[in-house]
Amino acid sequence: MISKNLTAASTKPIILAILKQGNSYGYLIIKKIKELSDGQMQYTDGMLYPVLHRLEKEGLITSNWTMTNETRPRKYYAITELGKAALNEEQLQWAKVTSVLDSLWNVQPTTK
């Protein structure tokens, strides 16, 4: 299981990346994260929706209620152009973090 701290730190780029693939609603986002992480990342409604609301307030995503004949109303989220730019910045930062960690983990211990 991935730690709560690491899960929380990666929430923004994960949500933005999912929404870049297409509009989605909360339950489907939770399901997609669980699927992509092989069940190693556990998101709950209580964790996801405050982040979605914050991202919407920041202008990174938008939402709208959609109702079809066969389902109850669902609030769908979509990434904005500002959100796409934020995702690009997140990708650069995470790539740098990954690069530093890879470098450190592949260092051979020095012997004396």
HUZI-V107320 format. One record per residue. N is the residue number from 1. SS is DSSP state (H for helix, E for strand, L for the rest). PSI is psi in degrees with one decimal (* if undefined). OMEGA is omega in whole degrees, -180 to 180 (NA if undefined). Layout:
[[N/SS/PSI/OMEGA] [N/SS/PSI/OMEGA]]
//
This chain:
[[1/L/133.6/178] [2/L/137.7/-176] [3/L/154.5/179] [4/H/-36.8/-180] [5/H/-44.8/180] [6/H/-37.7/176] [7/H/-46.7/-180] [8/H/-40.9/-179] [9/H/-27.8/-176] [10/L/2.2/-176] [11/H/-48.5/-177] [12/H/-54.1/-179] [13/H/-32.1/179] [14/H/-47.4/-180] [15/H/-46.2/-180] [16/H/-39.4/180] [17/H/-39.9/177] [18/H/-44.9/-178] [19/H/-23.8/176] [20/H/-26.6/178] [21/H/-20.0/180] [22/L/159.8/-180] [23/L/148.4/-179] [24/E/167.4/177] [25/E/165.5/-171] [26/H/-54.6/-177] [27/H/-40.8/-180] [28/H/-35.0/176] [29/H/-46.5/178] [30/H/-45.3/-180] [31/H/-42.2/-179] [32/H/-42.1/179] [33/H/-43.9/179] [34/H/-43.6/-180] [35/H/-48.5/-178] [36/H/-29.9/-178] [37/L/10.2/-176] [38/L/38.4/178] [39/L/6.7/-177] [40/L/-16.3/178] [41/L/120.5/-177] [42/L/104.6/176] [43/L/144.2/176] [44/L/166.1/176] [45/H/-42.3/-177] [46/H/-22.5/178] [47/H/-40.6/-173] [48/H/-48.7/-172] [49/H/-38.0/175] [50/H/-35.6/178] [51/H/-43.9/177] [52/H/-43.1/179] [53/H/-40.5/179] [54/H/-43.9/179] [55/H/-36.1/178] [56/H/-42.2/179] [57/H/-34.3/179] [58/L/-5.8/180] [59/L/12.9/-178] [60/L/-23.2/176] [61/E/162.5/173] [62/E/166.1/178] [63/E/155.9/173] [64/E/146.4/179] [65/E/133.9/179] [66/E/138.2/179] [67/L/130.6/174] [68/L/169.8/-178] [69/L/-29.9/-172] [70/L/-8.8/-176] [71/L/165.9/174] [72/L/167.0/179] [73/L/139.6/178] [74/E/142.1/177] [75/E/112.5/180] [76/E/142.3/180] [77/E/145.5/179] [78/E/145.1/178] [79/E/144.1/177] [80/L/174.3/176] [81/H/-39.4/176] [82/H/-38.3/177] [83/H/-39.0/178] [84/H/-39.6/177] [85/H/-41.3/178] [86/H/-38.6/178] [87/H/-41.3/177] [88/H/-42.7/178] [89/H/-42.3/178] [90/H/-41.1/179] [91/H/-42.8/179] [92/H/-44.3/-179] [93/H/-45.0/180] [94/H/-34.8/177] [95/H/-39.9/179] [96/H/-45.1/178] [97/H/-45.4/180] [98/H/-40.8/179] [99/H/-44.4/179] [100/H/-46.1/180] [101/H/-44.0/178] [102/H/-43.0/179] [103/H/-44.5/-179] [104/H/-40.1/-177] [105/H/-20.6/-179] [106/L/5.9/178] [107/L/131.4/177] [108/L/134.9/180] [109/L/143.7/177] [110/L/144.8/179] [111/L/143.9/180] [112/L/*/NA]]
//
